[in-house]
Amino acid sequence: MKIGVVGCGAVGSTSAYALVMSGVGREIVLVDVNRARAEAEANDIHHAVPFAHPLTVRAGEYADLAEARVVVIAGGVAQKPGEPRLQLLQRNADVFRQIVPSVLREAPDAVLLVVTNPVDVMTHMAAHFAADFGVPPTRVFGSGTTLDTARFRALLGRHFEVDPQHVHAYVIGEHGDSEVLVWSQAAIAGLSLDQFVAVRGTPLTAEKRQEIDDNVRRAAYQIIAGKGATFYGIGSAVARIVDVLLHDQHAILTVCSRITGVTDCEGVTLALPHLVDGQGVRATIPLVLDATEREGLRRSANVLREAMASLNLS
């Protein structure tokens, strides 16, 4: 149960830490262009092992990813001040053009989990480069809106004073400003939110819905403004996804993958509920959306379609 993590910045290293704290896997190999950073992060995380689970954590090179079942890709370049988003995307395309082949030459059977932002576009890139190695897009997917979905459930749980693990609600589309909170399908104890309001007597006003929407959609901006980056939430999301993969759990997760057979989303890499097992994404679960949500998903798909079309991936 070897797991590779490529890119040892805040997100990659926190993901490795979350894997250790959750006891996911048996061996974690950290790879970074800055070997000293990888060594330092591996040593720091390894010192937490006695307080958590008996895993091996070490730094390595791409060759050390041999036989890894899952490789988390968290590498990429940071945006320069004043740099246009599309220019950043192109620079990250150049990074992924090197990372993805380097991983697959050593671990040809691994599932690739992309975490680098903007995650939908970066996942699209990774799948493009992986196809040259005969890897199907079902084995290359991104964290998508897994974290956004958790935020939505957490805020609904807080409002209704219910454990968020018993709240069922999804965020779909882009992991970003155009994402769609699917209010129409949100449920607690098998009841719609309106039905649960009637049972519990806890009102859910339009103003409260908008507040929750804003707090989910703009959570990253709020956190970055206060501490410079987000990494605990996404690190925990990575640990959950990797656990599903390693233990073939057949879970429903809002990861992002190249979509087929869904109106307005054909060929676009975005987040929808997917059935995920040990082989990767096995099926897309199209939700029954209301008219507002359908239009929101269409707009989100178009945002991503334009970004993907702008890339030079040749």
N, C-alpha and C positions, 0 to 999 in steps of 0.2 A: 504494500500500500504506500508507494512512494508518490509524493506530491512535489511538483516543481513550482517555484515562484520566481518569475522573471521580472526584475524591476524592484529594487529594495528601497524605494522612497517610503513616504509615510503610509500610503495605502498598501503597498506590497508587504512591508514589514509588519504592519498591524494585522493584515490578513494571516500571515504566518503565526503571529502571536495568538490570534483568535482560534486558529486550528489547534494549537497546543492546548489552550485553555479548555477547548471543547473535546479534546482527545480524538481528533479526526486524523486518521492515517497512522503510519508507523515511522515514516521518514520524510522529512521536509528538506528540500535542497533549495537554497537561495542563490540566484544568479543575477549579477549586475555588472554593467560595464565598469563600474568602480568596485574592484574586487575588495578593497579595504572596507568599503561601506557594507558589502555583503558579509564579510567576516565579522565585522563589529555587530551587525544586527543579529547574525546567527548566534554569536556568543551570548549576547544579551538575552535573547529569547531562550537559549538553552539553559541559562541559569534559572529560568522560571519552571523548568520541567519538574524539579522535585516537589513543587507546590501544585502540580497539575496532573499530567498523565505521562507515562513512560514512552516518549517519542524521541527520535534522533533528529536534531536540527543542525545543519551544517551549511557552509558556503561551498560553492562549486562552480564549475564551468558547464557549458552546454552538454559536454560529454557525460557529465554526472546525472543528466536527466534520463539516461537510458533506462527503459522499463518503467518510467513514470506513468501512472494511470491517468493523472490529471496534471495539466500545467496551467497555472494561473498567470496571465500576462498582464502585468501592471506597469510595464515600461512605457516610456514616451518622453517627449520634451515639453517643458513648461512654456506657456504663452509669454512672449516678450511684451513689454509695455508698448501699447499702440499697435500691436501686430494684428492684422485682420484674421478672423477666424479661419477663413479658407486657406490662408498661408500657413497657419498653425497645422491645419489638417494635412496639408501637403508635406510638411516637415515630419509629421508623425507617420505619414504613409511611408516615407523613406526609412524611418526607424523600424516599422513593422515589416518592411520588405527584407530587412536583415534578421529580425527576431524570429518570425514564423518559420522560414526555412531552417534556421539554426536549431530550432526546437524539434522540428519534424524529422530532420536527418538523424537525430539521436533517439527520439521517442515517437516513431511513426504511428503507433497505435494509441497515443494519448488523446484524451478529450481536451480541447483548448477552451479555457474560460477567460474571456477578455473583461478587464475591469477598467482599463485606461479610458478616460473621457476625451471627447464625447463618445460614450460607449457604443451607441448604435452604429455610428459611422466607422469607428475603429473595429468593431466586430465584422462589419461588411468588408473592410479591408482584409482582415485576418482570414476570412473565409475565401476571399479571392486568391490570396497567396497560397493558402492551404490546398486549394483545388489543383494546383500544379503538382502536388504530391499524391493526388488521388483521394484526398480526404473529403468526405461529403460535408455539406454545410450543417448537417445535423450534429456533427461532432465539433463544431466551432460555434460557440454562442457566447453572449455577454450577460453580465449581471442585470442589465436592463433596468426595469422598475421594481426589482425585488425590494430594494430599500425604500422606495417611494410607497410601495404597497404596505410595508411594515409601518411606515410613518402614518399612513391613512388609518390603519387598524389601531395603532397605538392611540391616536387622537380620538377616534370614535370610542375606544374602550375607556379612555379617561373621561369623556363626556358622560357616558352612560354608567360609569363605575362597573365595568365588566372587564375581566381578563382579556387582553387583546388577542390571545390565542383562540378565543371563542368568538371572535369577530371575523366575518368573511367579507372581504371587500378587495377590490383590485384597482390599481392604477395601470393604465396601458398607454401605448404609443411611445413617443420619444421620452428618454430620460432627460428631461429638460423643460423649458418653458411651455411647450405645446402639449405636454402630457395631459391625459384625460382621467379624471377621477370618476369611476363608474358608480355613481350614487344609486342608480336604478336597481343594481343587482346586490347592493350591500345588505347583509343579513346578520342577525344575531339569534341563536337558538332556532334557526329555521324560519324566523320571522323577518319580513322586510323592516326597514327602519321605522316607517310609519306605524306598522303593527306593533313594533317593540315600544315605541313611544306611548301607544295606547295602553299597553300592558304595564309599563313601568311608571308612566306619568311624568317622564322627563322630556320636556319640550326640545325640539330640534328646529329652531327658527331658521329662516333664510339667512339672517345675519350670522348665525353660528355656522351654518354650512359654508358660507363664504370665508369665514375665519379659518375653518379647518382646511378648506381648499388652498387658501393663501399660505398657511403654515406648512402644508405638504409641498406645494409647488415651489415655494421660496425658502425652504429649509436650508438648502446648501448655501444660499446667499447670506442668510442670517448667521450661520455657523462660521462661514469664511470671514465675515466681517468681524466677528468676535475673536476668532482664534487662528485664522489664516488658512485652514484646510479642514476637510471632513475625512475621518478615517475609521473611527470606532464603529459606526453604523455599517459602513460598507465592508469592513473587515469581518464583522459578524455575519453579514449576508454571504460573503465568500465562504466562510466556514460551513454555513448551512447548505449551500449549493454543493460544495465538495463532498460533504457527508452524504447527500443524496446520491451523488455519482458513485462513490466508493462502495456504498451499501445497497445500490440498485433499488432505491426506495419507491420509485414510481410516484413521485410527488408532483403536485401542480404548483409551478412557480412562474412568476411573470418575468422570465428571462427574455432577452432579445435574440431573435433568430431571423433568418431570411424567410419571409412569409410566402406561402403558396396557398391558393384557394380561398383567400379572404378578400372580399370586394374592397376596392380602393387601396389595398395594401400589397398587391401582387408584386413580388420581387424586391420589396423594401425590407430592410432589416430593422425591426422594431419590437417592442415588448407586447406580448399578449400572454394569457395563461397558456403554459405548455406543460405537457406530460414529460417529465424528465426521469430517466433511469440510468443505469450504469453505462449505457452506450451514448448518452447525450439526449438531445431533444427527439422524442419519438412521435409526438403529435401536437398540433396546435388546437387549442380549444376556443373556438369563436364564441364570444359572448353575445347574448341578446341585448342590444343597446337601444336606448330611446333615441329620438331624432336628434336631440342636442348632442348626445354622446357620439352618434354616428358621424355627424358633421365635424366634431372635434377630432375624432380619429382620422378622418379624411384629411383635415388640415395638417395634423401632425405627420401623417405619411408623406404629404407633399413637401413639408419642410425638410424631411430627411431625404426624400427622393432628389430634391434639388442639390443638397449637400453632397450626396453620393455621386450625382452626375457631374459635379464640378471637379472631381478628383482625376488625376492622371495616374492610373494604376498599371499602365503598360510597362 
